[in-house]
Amino acid sequence: MFDLNLRKHDWVLFGVMIMLAVFGLVMIFSTTLNAQSAVEGRGAFRLQVMYLLLGLFLYFFLSGINYRILQPLAKPLFVLSTLLLFMVLLIGSQGKEVARWFDFGIVHLQPAEIAKLTMVIVLSSVLAGRSRYASSFHFMFDTLLILLVPIGLILIQPDLGTAMIFIALWLGMMVGIGVDIRYLFYSISSLLAMIPLAWPFLKDYQKQRLISFIDPASDPRGSGYNAIQAKIAVGAGGILGVGLGQGTQSRFKFLPVRHTDFIFSVVAEELGIIGASILLVLFALLLLRILRAAAAAQDNFGRYLSIGFFSVFLAQIFINIGMNISIMPVTGVPLPFISYGGSSLWLSLAMLGFIQSIVSHTQSAEYTRDIGHMRLVIH
């Protein structure tokens, strides 16, 4: 079942992945040069290197398995993912009024990151098994019901950013199966209309974040502080930037969580428009290679997996960069490969591992036919 054939690898995708990972290590090293604590200091850089090495083992392992074995595992994975999301509410480590991770010492595991991967598998399995006679609306409704379970548990944590990613995942999958655009318009309109209904259930700091998103100056030293400092950092970089490790917003700690949520602001300040543009080009190449895998996939399950992973990557990139330039509310969504954190990095590498599996098995698809007592395998 395990067959890692490197000749069939998408080496362009692999190269882009490595460049993004190295880019992330450089920026984490730069943002932690002057940090005093072990968490934000050189320890963070060393841990990220360890996370990357472990993640590469995961990447090559998943690249070598046949992605089709995931389809019958969809239900157990859904149950496991839901159980982990429930357990983190009961026994997970807490910080800043949220309970999002299990603390295993040097490793903090976020069930929400696992849920992103498993829900792509679950939705792809459901959609791949659909009858061609079923209406688009039927599958829109069914898949949305499935997603409401993890979304509900994630909102309880609370984690608005990850919930937004699940909505983006669902929309991407619906576009992928060719849902009538009218149904999508009605669905999006309904979701937007329901936003005011969720207001009473938001915590005070979440409400203030949304208010500050609309008007950061309303609380410049509180919930609007992050957004204001991020925009200052982005604007200070100019064309060429001020140089690695020389960003004043980072060096003097004006910019909070600069090695995680706001690392794109550090990129823009220290490497300027050119550095930020290079990063965006790398992300664009990554997304294009994933779409290429989706277009070449020989079965619906592989195609939908690719579309799902594409949607998750695109949503995370858009939300993170958006909150750095104040077009999205601050939600704590990491930037793939660039932000510090093991769970996020492993999720990204796992998704690309499965993409490589789809690419490899597309090029070496096997079709079997029984002829008498013989089994003919056609490559």
Buried (B, 14 or more C-beta within 10 A) or exposed (E): EEEBEEEBBBEEBBEBBEBBBEBBBBBBBBBBBEBEEEEBBEBBBBBBBEBBEBBBEBBBBBBBBBBBEBBEBBEEBBEBBBEBBEEBBEEBBEEEEBBBBBEEEEBBBBBBBBBBBBBBBBBBBBBBEBEEEEEBBEBBEBBBEBBEBBBEBBBBBBBBBBBBBBBBBBBBBBEBBEBEEEBBEEBEEEEEEEEEEEEEEBEEEBEBBBBBBEEBEEBEEEBBBBBBBBBBBBEBBEEEBBEBBEBBBBBEBBBEBBBBBBBBBBBBBBBBBEBBEBBBEBBEBBBEBBEBBBEBBEBBBBBBBBBBBBBBBBBBBBBBBBBBBBEBBBBBBBBBBBBBBBBBBBBBBBBBBBBBBBBBBBBEEEEEEEEEEEEEEEE
